Structure formats: C-alpha cells, structure tokens
Amino acid sequence: MIWNESVEEEQRLQLAMEPYDEFLQRVQDIHRLGALQGHLGWDQEVLMPAKGASSRGEMMAWLAGKRHEQLIDPRMGELLAELEGKALDEDRAANVREMRRNYDQAVRLPKSFVETFAQARSEALVAWQSARSASDFEAFKPSLRRLIEMTREKIDLLGIQSTPYDVLLDEYEVGMTVEDYDPLFAGLRERLVPLLEAITQAQNTVDEPSMPEGLVFSVDAQKAFCEAVSKHMGFDFEAGRMDASTHPFSAGLWPGDTRFTTRFDEVDPFSCLYAVMHETGHALYEQGLDHEHRFTPRGAAVSLGVHESQSRFWENQIGRTPAFWKVVLPWFRANFPDAPDWDEHALNRLANRVEKGFIRVEADEVTYNLHVMLRYEIEKQLFNGDLDVDDLPTAWNSMFKEWFGIEVPEDRLGCLQDIHWSMAAFGYFPTYTLGNLYAAQLLEAMAEDLGDVDEMVASGDWKPMLDWLRPRIHQRGSQVSPAQLIEDATGSPPSPEPFLRYVERKYSALYQLG
C-alpha cells in the first residue's frame, strides 16, 4: 500500500510539472550519478589501496546499473518524444538532442551488460597498473581480452552502420569514421614524414643543448614549479587540485571540483611540466563550463577532440615557445638552482627537441601524430581486421620499427604505456590528432583578434588568451556540434592546414631548414 501511494504521488508530481522541467530533473540526476562514478574513478587511480579493487569494481558496476536504469526509463523516452515536437531555445534543444542520442544507444544495452562491463573496466585498470609497472603484457592480457570481447559485444548490440570500429570512433567524436580518419592521417603523414627526415638530417649539423648526466630535479621542486605554471595559466586551486598517478589525467567531477594528475621523473622535469600544462588545459575547460547548465549535456564539454584542443593549445602553442620560457625562467632557476644557466632559447630548444622516442605523451609535435596513427591502425585491426590479442605486442613492435626505425625494448615502452585500453576507451586516440588540428586553428583565429600571441605570452599576462577561449569554447559546452563550434570560433570549418603551417614554420626555424 505504501509503495502504491508513493507511485501515485510521483505520478501526480509528474502531471504538475512542465515536460521540460521534469526532463531536466531526470537529466540532472543521471549526470549526478555520472559525477559520482567519476569521483570514484579518480580515487581509484590516485588514492585507493590495491586490495580495494574488488569492492570498488562492485561499486562501479552498481552505480553504472543505477545510472543506466534512469537513462532507459520509459518515461525518459516519452519526454524526449514530446519535447522533440516543441519549439525550444538553443540550450534546451541541445539537451534534448544529446539525451536522445544517449537514450537511443542505452536502450540497446541490457543492464546486466552495463554492470558487468563497468566492473570489468574497473578490474582491468588495476591489472594494467601492475602489468605496466612490471612491463608484463601477459599479466594484462586476460583483462584486455575480456574488454575487447565485451566491446565487440557492445558494437553488435548498438548496431553496425558501416564498420565495427566506426561505432567506437563515433563515441568520442560524433560523425567521425574510418572514411574520415584514413585520408586525414594519410595527408598528415605525407607532410610530417618528410619534415621529420629533414630535421633528422639537420640534427647532424645543429648544436643542441642536452640534459647533464646525473642532474636531479627533486619531486618537491617540480611540484612547486609546475603548480606555479598551472596557476599562472588560470587554474583555480580553490576549485581543484593536482595529484600524482600512473598516467596523467584530468577529471571535472562537478562545479567547484576539478582535479588533474601528473607524474614525476627526477632526471627530466619536462615530463612533469608538459603533463601539467596538458592536463591544466583540460581542467581550464572544465572550470570554464557554464555552471548555469551544470549536470546537463549542454553544460558538458562537446567532444574529446575539442577537449584535446584545449590541452594541446596550452601545452604546445604556449608552453613550447621562447616567450613562455622568458616568463617562467625565474621560477625554473629558483626551483632548480643546480641546473645549467640556460636562457629561454636553450630551454625552448630542449623542450622542442625532435626525437624518435617510445612514449606518446612525451613526444614532440612532429612525431606525436605518428604515435596516434599507430594506435589507430592497431585498433582498426583489432575491430575491423583479424588482429588477435596474443599478437598485439608483435604487431605494435613491428609497426613501430617500420615507422620510427627503432626496436621497442619492452612492453612498458610499447603497448602497455597508455591507460586507455584498460578503460576500454577504444576509438579515443584519434581525438588527440583532432585536438592538435583544432588548437592550431584556434591559435590563428586568436592572433587575428588579439594580435601577436608570442608578444602576449612574453608579457606575462596570459589572461586575455583564457578570456578569448571562455566564450568561444568553454562556456558553449555542447550547444552545437564539435565541427560547428570550431567554425563559429574561427570563422572556418575544421582543417588540417593551420596545424601543418604551424608545425612546418616552427620546426623549419628551429632547425634552420631551407
């Protein structure tokens, strides 16, 4: 009887509410559950003791199931159908559009599958952390195999429109498919490979500074230096925090609580610095979202490609310049008094050294996209081809040898280096390249509006750059599609040309190419 009265009361409340108000309340509850999942995920990577993995997996599965239940509630479908027939403003229409997409996908997935998949990802993350530390692919292989099998099952449940891998690509950048990425990557390789070859030849005749052997950059000093840089970029440490993790990441948990992580290498401070600048770029996006639309699709970042544009903009277009080093040089010298007496130009040469290295997140701007393309090709073979998990390390190492000309000595430096596969984030990697392209296009548009960006960076007042990005990217959330957002911000549709112009001009000057 109590249950029946509760149901009747809920029905009376629904009748008393406007359809959009009821819809919004449901949407916000779904997003609050997602925020809780994000908070537990951050804790799992940063603080959770190893023996908490099993229980944490159960909790993540339970939360995923509860969120899924709310998303596929028949009432949500009724409200979407009703609201799609109404004239809505741009913000409300964005919420309805995005929730329709989420709803149509979710109703194809059984709750049991969603729960099991969430637990499998949680357990795989812990397995990957241990396997990466030991450089032992065999230890991670059972978890990876399970995630790949479940991802294939998810693809079948969602329905294949073109190729299986396209289903995954679309999750991270709506509308992008293999037909889009294949020619894009081919065009980039056509310009980047000759540039890399020219730089490699020039390195035989150009003197470059190097890191002295035996020089130690303490973790405490790196932390102080990087926090100063992040704060100067505009990150609000009263509304966020920086921690350490195996793989740097950023998490906008909810308004007023945005967190990012880095990692430390005592012989290479640039690893930490550029991880911090990268993740601060993500975090600035999260802190700049319109809080009026919190816990809704409209108030969330539009795509990972756009998200990566913010991180790559600050990390590369701002952080790898003499103008940047001119500003932070006093902080660098104060925190690392034993370092050589480098000036801003020497530090900039160190930060931009082109090298055929193993680690994607530490790659220069010329080779970075080749690292992304390698992962794209591996994933494409996993889901569109016949690559088996057993053969993954061999395929990775063979392709790396062919593209970079060096042997991968151990899996920690190869197929175990990234966190993404432990989270079943297949299809994510190409968005890093999109981020590079978007960032360069935004830089050109910013320069047209504000003037010489290098002069602005060198002045030490970086606020105008953040103020330019806020209304054009951050505050708009998911109001329009990613491509439309970039076009609105820059005046042109997304294009690889601004990035190619930028990277060719920059490295031709650095290496005195003809």
N, C-alpha and C positions, 0 to 999 in steps of 0.2 A: 504494500500500500504506500509506504514511504517512497519507494522507487517510482511508482506511478505518479505520485504527486510531484516529484522532482522533474519528471519528464514533462508533465503538463505545465509546470511553471516555466521550464525552459522554452516550451512552445509558445507560451503567452508572451515571454520576453522577445522572442524572435518576431512575432507578429507586430509588437510595439516598435521595433527598430526599423529604420530605413534599411533597404537592402545593402547599400554600400557600407553603412556603419557596421552591420552585422558581419559583412565580408571582411572589413578591415580588422575587426576584433579577432576573427579567426586567423587571418593572415599574421597578425602580430603574435598570437600565441604560438603559431608554427615557427616563426622566426626566433622567438624566445627559447624554444626547445633547441633550435639550431645553435643559438649562442651558448647554451649550457654544454652542448656537445663540443663546441669549440674550446670552451674553458677547460673541460676535462682532457681534451686533446693536447692543449698547451701544457697542462700539468704532467701529462704522461711523458712528454718529451723533455721536460725541464726538471721536474722535481720527484716524480713518482719512483719509489723503490722498486727494484726489479721483481720482487715477489708479489707486487700488487697487480701484475699484468693480467692474471686470470680474472680476478674480480673486476678489474677495470674493463676488460673486454665484455663481461656480462652487463655492466652498467651502460656501456656504449651501445650494446645491442638493444637493451631495454629502452633507452632514450630514442634510438632510431625507430624502433617499433611504434612508440607513442607518437612521435612526430609524423610517421607515415600514416597512422590511423587518422590523425586530424586532417592530413592533406587529402586523403581519398574519401573522407566523409561525403556521403551522397549530397548532403546539404551544400557542401562547397561547390559541387557540380551544378546544383540548382541555382546558386547565387551567381556563378560565372555566366551561365546561360542567360539569366535575367539581366545582368549588368552589361553584357555584350550587345544588348539591344537598345541601350540607353546612350544619350549624348553625354560624354564625360569629358572633363578637362584633361590636359595632357598628363598630369601627375596620376590621376585616378585611372586613366586609360592604361598607363604604364603598369600599374599594379595588376590590373585585370589581365593584360596581355601576358605578363610574366607568370602569373599564377595559372593561367590557362595552360601554358607550356609545361609548367611543373606538374600540374594536375593530370594532364593527358599522359605524361610519362609515368607518373607514380601509380596510376590505376592499373598499369600493365604489370606491376611488380607485386607479387604476393608479400604480405607482411613477414612471413617466415623467411623469405629470401632476404629481405631488407635487414632483418635482425641478424641472420647468420653472416651476411656479408660484412656488416658493421663489426661483428666480433672477430671475423677472420682478419680484417684490416688492423684492428687493434693488436691482435696477437702477432701479426706479421711485422708490425713496426718494431716490437721488442726483439723479434728474431733477427731482423735486419740490423739493428743496432749492435747486437752481439756478433753477428757474422761479419759486419763491416770492420769491427774492431780487430777481429781475428783474421781478416782477409780470407774468409772461408765461404765460398759460394755454395758449397754442398750443404752447409748448415742452414742457409736461407732458402735453398731450392724447394723443399716441400711446401713452405708457406707461399712462395712465389707461384708455384704450380697451381696451388689451390686458388689463389687470387685470379690467375689467368683463366682458369676453368670457370670460375664464377662470373668473371667479366664476360666471357663468351656466352654464358647462360643469360646474363643481363641483356646482351646485344640481341639474342634471339627473342627475349621477352618484349623488348622495346620495338623490335621490328626493323629489318634492314631495308633502307630506302635505296641505297646504291652499293656501298661496300661495308663490311663489318666495322672497319676502322673508322669510317666516316661517322658512325654513331658515337664513337668516343671523342673524336675531334670536335663534334658539334656541342658537346657538353661544356667545353672550355672557351670556344669562340663560335657563337651561333652562326651557322651558314657556311663555315669553312669546311672544305672537304679535301680529299686527296687530289681531286682535279684542280683545286686552287693552290695547294701547297707544292705539288710536284713542279709546275712551271716556275713558281716563285723561288723555290730553292735552287732550281737549275739556273735561273737567271742570276741569283746571288753568287753561286759557285763560279759562274763564268767570269765574274768581275773580281771576286775575292781571291781565287786561287792564283791568278797572275800577279795580283798585288802582293800576296804572301811570298811568292817566288822572288819578286823584285826586292822585297825587304830582306829576305834571307841572303841574297847576294850582297846587298848593301851592308849588312852586318859584318861582312868580312873587312870592310874598309872604314867603317864609322866607329869611333871610340865611344863606348857606353859605360856609365858608372855601374858598379856592382856592389852587392852587399858584402861587407868584410866578413870573412870566416871567423866564427867564434863570438860575434857580436850578439848579445842577448837583449831582447826587448821584453821587459817583465810584463806579466799579465796585468798587474795593477796599473802600470804606466799606460799600457794600451787601452785599458778600460777608461782611464781618465781622459786620454786624448780623444778617443772615439766618442765618448759622451759629450765632450765639448763641441765636436764637429756636428753631431746629431742635433744638439740644442741650437747651434747656430743655423742649421738648416730650417729650424722652426718646429721641431718636435717638442711637444708639451710633456715634460716628465711628470707633471702633476696629474696627467691623464694617461700615463703609460709607464712602461719600464723596459729595461734592457737586461737580458739574461744570457746564459750560455747554453748551447745544445749541440748535438752531434752534427746537425745540418741547420744552418741559419734559416729562420723563417719569421714571418710576421703574422699576427693574429689580431684583427679588430673584433674583440669579444662583444662589446656593446658600448654605447656612448659613454665617454669618460674613462674607458679602459682598453687601451690599445697597447699590445706588447710585441716586442721583437727580440730575436736572439742573434747571437754571433758565435764565433769560435776563435780560439787563440792559438797562434803559433809563435813561440818565443824567438824564432830566428827570422820571422817575416811579418812585420807589422802591417804590411799592405793587405794581407789576407783578412785580417780583422777589420781594418779601416773600410775596405770596399764592401765587405759584407754588411757592415753597419750602415754605410751610405745607401746601399741597395735596399736593405730592409727598412731604413728610415723613410726612403721614398715611398714604399708600400704603406708604411704607418702614417705618413702625412696624408695620403689619400684617405685612409680610414678616419683619421681625425678631422678631415675636411668635409666628410659627407654631411648632408643636411639633416640635422637632428630632428627637424620637424617631421621627417619621414622615416624615423628610426623603426626598426623591426618590420620593414616592408621591402619588397623588391625595388621600389622607386628610390629608397634610401640606401641601397646597397651598390657596391661597385658594379659597373656594367659588364665587365668581362676580364678574364685574366690577361688578355693581350693589352688592354688599356691599363690594367694594374701594373703590368711589367713595364709599360712605357714610363710610369712614374718612377719606378726604382732605377731603371736604366738611365733615365734623364739625369738624376742626381748623381748616380754612381759614375757615369762616363762623361756626359756632356759638361757637367760641372766639376766633378771630382778629379778627372784626369786632365787637368789643364794647369799651365803655369800660374794663371790667375788665382785658382784655388789654393795652390801651394804658397803663393805670396801671402795670403791671408792666414793660413794655418801654420806657417813656418815657425812663428814664435812659440806656439803651443807644442809643436813637434820637438823643438830644441829643449824646451823646458821639461818635457816628459822623458826625453831620450838624450840626456846630456853626453852619453858616451858615443853617440852616433857621429860619423864624419860631419864636417862643416859643409854640408850640402846646401846649395841655394835652391830657389824654387824651380829652376830649369833642370838641375840634376835630379831632384826628386820627381819632377814630371817625367823625365826620361826613364827613371826606374819604374814608375807607375805604368808607363805605356810600353814597356819592353815587349816586343813580339816574340813569342816562344811557342814551339810546338809541344806544349805540356799536356799532362794527362787530365787535369781537373777542370771541369767546365766552369765552375764558379770563380776560378782564379784565372780564366783565360782572358787574353787581350781582345780588343774589339774586332780584330781581323779574323782570328781563329774561332771566336766564340760561336758564331753561327754554324760553323762546320761541326762543332760538338753537338749542337742542337739537331742538325741534319742527320748525324749518325744515329742518334736516339730515335728520331722519326723513322728512319729506314728500318731499324731493329723492330720497333713496334709495328710497323706496317707488315713486316714479315711474320710477326707473331700472330696477327689477327687477319691479315689478308692473304698470307702465304702459308708456308708449311714449316716455319721455324719452331723447333721443339725447345722446351725449357732446358733440356740436357745440353743442347748445342749453343745456348745463348752466349756463354763466355767465349767460346771459339769464334762465333760469328762476330762478336764485338771486337775481339782482339785482331781478327783478320781485317776487318773493315778499318780499324784504327791504324793498323800498319800500312794499309793501302793509302789512306787519306793523309796521314801525318808522317809516315815514314819512320816510325819508331815502334819498338816492341813494348807491349804492356807487361810489366814485370809481375804484377799481382792483381787480384780481383778488387782489392780495396781501391786501387787506382783506375780500375776499369768499370765493370758492370755493377759493382756494389757501391759506387761512390755517391749516388743520388738517393734521396729518401723516397722519391715519387712512386716507384713501383711497390714499395712496402705499403703504400696507401691506396694501391690500385688506381693511381692517377695516370692511367694510360691515355694519351692524347693531349697531355698538359704541355709537353716540351715545346711544340711549335709556337706556343704563345710567347715564348721568350724572344724568338726572332720577330714576331709581330711587334712586341714591345720595343725592340731596337728601332724598327722602322717608324713606328708612331712617334717615338721620342725625338728622332731626328727631324721629323716633320713639324712637331711642336716647337722645337728649337728655332727653326727657320721662321715660323709664324711669330714667335715671341720676339725675335730680333727685329722683325718688321714693325712690331708695335712699340717695343721698349728701347730699341737701339742696340748698340754693341753689347752682347751678353757678357763677353770676356771683361769689358770695362766695368760692368756692373758687379761681376763676381770679384774682381780685383779691388773694388771699392770697399768690400766687406759688408755691404748692405744687400743681403740676399732676399729681403722681404718682398720686393717688387716681383720677383720671379714666382714666389709662392702665391702672392696675391693675384698674379695673372692666371695661374693654374686653377685656383679655387673655383671661380665662377664658370670656367670653361670646361673643366673636367670633374673636379671633386664634388661640387655641390649639385651637379646634374644627376649624379647617381646613374640609375638605369632608365632615365627618362626617354632616351631614344636608343637605337641600336649602336653597337661599337663603331661601325663604319660611319654612321651619320654623326656621331659625337665628334670623331676626328675631323670630319669635313666641316662641321659647324665651328670647331675651334680654330681650324687652319685655313678655311676657305677652299680646300681642295680635297677630293676623295683620297683615301689612303694609297700611298705609292711607295715603292722601294727606292725611288730616285733620290729623295733627300738624304737617306742614310748612305747610299753609295757615294754621293757627292761629298758628304761629311767625312766618311772614313778615308776616301781616296785623297782628299785635300789634306786631312790631318796627318796621315802617315807619310804622304809624299814630302811634307815639310819636315817631319821628324827625322826621316831617313834620307833627305836630300835626293829624292828620286827625280828623274828628268821629266 
